[in-house]
Amino acid sequence: MTELQRWTLPVWFTVGTALVAAKVTLAHSALGGDAILYAQAAQAWLSGGDPWNLPGATIQFAGPPPTLVLFVAFAWLPAPVTATFWVVAGITGAVYAVRRLGLAWWWLLFPPFLDGIWVGNPDSVVLGLLMAGGPLADSAAVFLKIYAVAPLVGERRWSSLICAFAPGLLSVAVLPWGRFIAEWGTVEATLARQTSNFNAASVPMLWPLAAVAVLSLGWRRAGWLAVPILSPGQLHYAVLALPAITPLVAAAIPVTVPGASGLAVIGQALWERRSGVRPRVRAGLRRREGRHATSGES
């Protein structure tokens, strides 16, 4: 690898992160804004209000009811306290995940990190919890972001899934699932309005090909890549891809061209099929790493 090739990706990340910083600055995005919104939604629920229809809010909460649980502790705290906690937690999660994955420090410049950390979104915390592993950490990740289920399935962390879903089922009697289901049309419209990334979901004709490509990479890698590549959402969702990411996909994720990361995954799958080389997943349950590192299923 030449010196130019070695520095291409970190330079690209630096440019992408600078653009994210410019975007949040020009948009006057509030530091920790997502965390404050989640706390307000939790407060609305505890007060008998509607978490998915907050009066006067410029953006609306669109998560499922379990997400409210871990924000109950912040429901009546001052907004700056909530914002500071989740921004710091996001930085901590990002640093821990990068170290746990054995990645170079410059991966902290991966644009989805700043995109989520700035607004206090829990995605980096979710990645850190999944890297820590264990039923409790994995369950907390699922409660923060329901799509953390995907990598747990790919990693075959069955005990973690049971640990997460058991209280989830019990929560039906406590959490506002009825209201969530009744207002699903509104929640779906909110998700569509607030979605801004450019993965395969932004190009309907590309999505089936990208889905086949993701699955062709093996169940473990598919678990980490499914949400970042196939699910509508924000750029910060893509931090979940880090354990299974390749330079090609990493370079494409920040590109603001519809379908860019989907095309990159398709290209990656075709290259692996042609070359017979399959990069392994960088992390998983510790007891599985040795077996999977040398297996074809990665």
Summary of the structure (lengths in Angstrom):
residues: 298
radius of gyration: 18.9
end to end distance: 24.2
largest distance: 60.8
contacts: 990
relative contact order: 0.12
helix: 69%
strand: 0%
